[in-house]
Amino acid sequence: MTADLLITGISQLVTAKGSGARHGLAMRDLHMMERAAIAICNGRIVWIGKERDWNGEALASVDVGNRAVVPGLIDPHTHAVWAGDRLDDFDARTSGETYEAILAAGGGIRRTIRATAAATKDELVSIAEPRIHALLRSGATTIEVKSGYGFTPAVEIAMLEVIQALDASIPARLLPTLLIHIPPVDTADRIGYIAEMCTELIPEVARRKLATAVDVFVEREAWHVDEAALLLQSAKQHGLAVKLHTEQFQRIGGLELGLRIGALSVDHLEACGPDQLAMLAASSTIATILPGVSLHLGIPAAPGRQLVDAGAAVAVGTDLNPGSSPLFSAATALALAARLNGLTAQEALVAGTVNAACALGLEDAGRLEMGLQADFLVLEGSDWRELVYTLGTNPVREVWIRGERLPA
């Protein structure tokens, strides 16, 4: 066998093996190989094994210096494209106002929607690009990016076009999601607005392949369950996957809707009830937890430990956004999931790789196996657990995508 590149000097190569989401305590099942090597050809892995067992030829080799290697992380939930800031909201919250009260008063998401609608597409690309690069440097080689800061179909489509432009210019794979976030405050006819989304926006997005999924925010100050059902049914009719923001501030029934409709994931779940854990465990829907929100808003964390113990498949994301989770590091999201949500290091790695890939409908990401794209991280240390242990500095030394090392 002849490879383009041989990666050697791997102290520990750690990955989940085999496709499909890991449920419950199976999230602890990781394959670890010491003193390993990876052979790469045309950007894909063609061989993995003990370094001493390699008997092929390689056109080039890189010794990573006795450091651990893990799959590239998958960030399954971000809102990385926005204009303006939410610093006034932050001041209000630290003075005692709640997130929901700020939103009801016209701040919060509505503030960001106004600023984003006023920006040009070129401005949004320039603003969002460093955010994506920050996620990339933290180890995220595949990143979901949502629209959602537009009141109108035109602004939502413009946001998706911005994500498309970013995907063409950044090495990471970006997966665009159409987020139907909240109804405009001045729209009395909510059913009419939903009809516009279902007859104009969703069909146009599907026709132009601007998104792979549709997400709906189900909450007291956002969409109600029956309204979300109409939007998600339209998405499915047009061949798009579906997912939900739900059970963030109160139990509202969005989780049950997501399970009925076959959602890829239900995200947030901070207010998830004990009986809902079993529902998730019995389904193929991924439970995506977002610990940055709990840290930033000071709300109870999603019951990650209980979800795993019940048998659910759990993923972890940053939820990068200006209002509730200004978290620019996928690695830190894993560290927070261990501390705030009760995941073990093994569960956190699975939640940030193979399960996060499944939350996006991907079967070819989040693992290091022959035939898959060579997306991997070289960590700073020789023990892979430093990825989940480290706070305050980046535990990722090198990011590799399609067998190429990204510039530092």
C-alpha positions, 0 to 999 in steps of 0.5 A, a space after each residue: 500500500 502506498 499512502 500520500 501521508 503517514 501520521 506517526 508518534 500518536 501516543 493514544 488514538 481514541 475514537 468510537 467505532 462503527 456508524 450510528 448513535 451511541 445510546 446510554 452507557 454505550 457512550 463510554 465505549 471508545 476504542 483506544 490504540 497506543 503508539 498508533 499511526 494513520 495512513 491517508 490518501 486523497 484526504 481519506 483514511 486508508 489504514 489505522 494501526 500500531 505504528 510498528 505494523 505499518 509495512 506500506 510506503 508513504 510519500 510523506 510522514 508527520 511525527 506528532 511527537 507523542 501526542 493524543 489524536 481524536 476525531 474532529 469535533 462536530 458542533 451540532 448547534 450554532 447561531 454563528 451569523 449575527 450582527 450587533 451585540 447583546 451587551 445591554 441584555 447582559 447588563 440587564 440580566 446581571 441586574 436581575 432581569 430574566 432572559 424571558 422578560 428581556 425577550 418579552 420587552 422587545 430585547 433579546 433575540 429581537 434586538 439581534 434580528 433588527 441588527 442582522 436585518 440592517 447588515 449587508 451580506 458582505 458585512 455578515 460574512 466578515 463578521 461571522 468568519 472569525 467566529 467560525 475560525 474560532 470554533 475551528 481552532 477549538 477542534 470543530 471540523 464540522 459545524 452546523 450554522 443556523 439562520 433565524 435572525 430574520 423576520 422575513 423570507 428575504 432576510 432568512 434566505 440572505 442569512 443562508 446565502 451567507 452561510 453558503 459563502 462561508 462554507 465555500 471559504 472556510 476549511 470546516 464543513 458547514 451545515 446550514 439550518 433554516 431556523 424559524 426562531 420567533 414570530 415578529 412582534 407586530 404580526 397579529 396574524 400568526 397563522 398568516 405568518 406561518 402560512 408565508 413560511 410554509 408556502 414561500 420560505 421553506 419551499 424556496 430553501 428546499 428548491 435551492 438546497 440552501 439548508 439541510 434541515 429546519 429548526 423551530 424554537 418552541 417556547 412560551 415567548 416563541 412558537 407554540 407546539 401546534 404552530 411548530 407542528 405546521 412548520 415542521 410538517 411543511 419542512 418534511 414535505 419538502 424533503 428537509 430534516 427537522 429539529 427543535 429548540 425546546 424544553 429550555 425554560 419550561 416543559 412545553 411539549 416540544 419534546 413530544 412533538 419532536 419524537 412524533 415527527 421524527 426529529 433528528 434532534 431536540 435541543 436544550 432540554 434544561 426543563 426536561 422532566 423525568 418521564 421524558 427521559 424514557 421517551 428519548 431513550 426509546 427513540 432515535 432522536 438525539 438529545 442535544 445539550 448546550 452547557 454554555 447556556 446554563 453557564 451564561 444564563 445561570 439556569 439549571 443544566 440539562 440533565 445529561 447524566 440522567 439522559 445517559 443513564 436512561 439510555 438516550 443518545 446525547 450530543 453536545 454543542 456550543 449554541 454559539 450565539 450573542 444572547 445566551 451562549 457566547 461560547 466560541 470553543 467546541 472543546 470548552 463545550 465538552 469540558 462544561 458538559 462534564 462539569 455541569 451536565 455530569 458526563 464522563 470524559 468518554 461520554 463527552 467525547 462521544 457526545 461531541 463526535 459521533 453522536 453530534 454527527 448523528 444529530 446532523 444526519 451524518 454517518 460519515 463524520 465523528 470517527 476515525 476509521 478506514 474509508 472516512 475523511 481524515 478529520 482529526 485533532 492532535 492534542 497538546 498532551 499525550 493523554 486524550 482526557 486533557 481535551 475534556 479536562 482543560 479550561 482556559 486554554 486550548 487543548 487542541 494543538 493541530 486541526 487536520 481536515 481532509 488530511 491537511 493540517 490547518 495553519 496555526 
